[in-house]
Amino acid sequence: MKLLIDENLSPRLADTIEDLYPGSRHIEECGLISASDDIIWSFARSNGFAILTKDSDFSDRGQLEANPPKVIWLRGGNCTTARANLVLRNAYERIRRFLESETETCLILFIQRQKLRS
């Protein structure tokens, strides 16, 4: 269950989830910063990664192509690395089932906004 973390998320996220998602890498570590979606898509497919992103581009593409890499789409605006980490930890079983599915191509996870304490 390794994730290729898109450039719209922090490179630090890979280290924070390594215990649950071993082998996960940020695209920066893979030399893919500013690479086209085509190159990132091909890299993920060739290297057994699911793409973790905050953009709809990869989700849309997964609908059109046969045998795509899986896409996990974090939705809900900007968030800290700690918040993304928490979302991925809380959704671990859901993500595991999704990645094992032979029919699903995109999993949408919503980032709930934290309530401010007064």
C-alpha positions in Angstrom: 0.0 0.0 0.0 2.4 2.6 -1.1 1.3 6.1 -2.1 2.8 8.6 -4.5 2.2 11.9 -2.9 1.4 14.7 -5.3 3.3 18.1 -5.1 0.2 19.8 -3.7 0.9 18.0 -0.4 4.0 18.4 1.8 7.0 16.1 1.3 7.0 15.5 5.0 3.8 13.6 4.8 5.6 10.5 3.4 7.6 10.2 6.6 4.6 10.6 8.9 2.7 7.7 7.2 5.5 5.3 6.6 4.4 3.0 9.4 1.0 2.4 7.7 1.9 3.0 4.1 5.4 1.6 3.7 7.2 2.6 0.5 5.2 5.8 0.1 7.1 8.6 -1.5 6.6 12.3 -2.4 7.0 13.1 -6.1 9.9 15.3 -5.1 11.8 12.2 -3.9 11.2 10.6 -7.2 12.5 13.6 -9.3 9.0 14.4 -10.5 8.5 18.0 -9.2 6.8 20.0 -12.0 6.5 16.8 -14.1 3.4 16.6 -16.3 0.4 14.6 -15.1 1.2 12.1 -17.9 4.7 11.4 -16.5 3.4 11.1 -12.9 0.6 8.8 -14.0 3.0 6.5 -15.9 5.5 6.5 -13.0 2.7 5.5 -10.5 1.4 2.8 -12.8 4.9 1.4 -13.6 6.0 1.4 -9.9 2.9 0.1 -8.2 1.9 3.4 -6.5 -1.6 4.8 -5.8 -1.6 8.6 -6.3 -2.5 10.7 -3.3 -3.6 14.2 -4.5 -5.7 17.2 -3.7 -6.5 17.9 -7.4 -9.3 16.5 -9.4 -7.1 16.0 -12.5 -6.0 12.4 -11.6 -9.5 11.4 -10.5 -10.9 12.6 -13.9 -8.2 10.8 -15.8 -8.9 7.5 -13.9 -12.5 7.5 -15.2 -11.2 7.6 -18.8 -8.3 5.1 -18.8 -8.3 1.3 -18.5 -6.2 -0.1 -15.7 -5.2 3.2 -14.1 -3.2 3.6 -11.0 -5.6 4.1 -8.1 -6.2 7.6 -7.0 -6.9 8.9 -3.4 -8.3 12.4 -3.6 -8.2 14.5 -0.5 -10.9 17.2 -0.7 -11.8 20.0 1.5 -9.4 22.8 1.0 -6.0 23.5 2.5 -4.8 21.4 5.4 -1.7 20.9 7.5 0.5 17.9 7.2 -0.7 16.8 10.6 -4.3 17.0 9.4 -3.6 15.0 6.2 -1.8 12.4 8.3 -4.8 12.1 10.7 -7.2 11.7 7.7 -5.0 8.9 6.2 -4.7 7.2 9.6 -8.4 7.3 10.3 -9.2 6.0 6.8 -6.6 3.2 6.8 -9.1 0.3 6.6 -11.2 2.1 4.0 -8.0 2.8 1.9 -6.9 -0.8 2.3 -10.2 -2.1 0.9 -10.2 0.4 -1.9 -6.6 -0.5 -3.0 -7.6 -4.2 -3.0 -10.7 -3.6 -5.1 -10.5 -4.6 -8.7 -13.2 -2.2 -9.8 -12.8 1.0 -7.9 -10.4 3.6 -9.3 -10.8 6.7 -7.1 -11.4 7.1 -3.4 -12.5 10.5 -2.2 -11.6 11.5 1.4 -13.0 14.7 2.8 -10.9 16.8 5.2 -13.2 18.1 7.8 -12.4 21.6 8.9 -11.4 21.9 12.5 -13.6 23.9 14.8 -11.9 26.8 16.5 -12.1 26.8 20.2 -13.0 30.0 21.9 
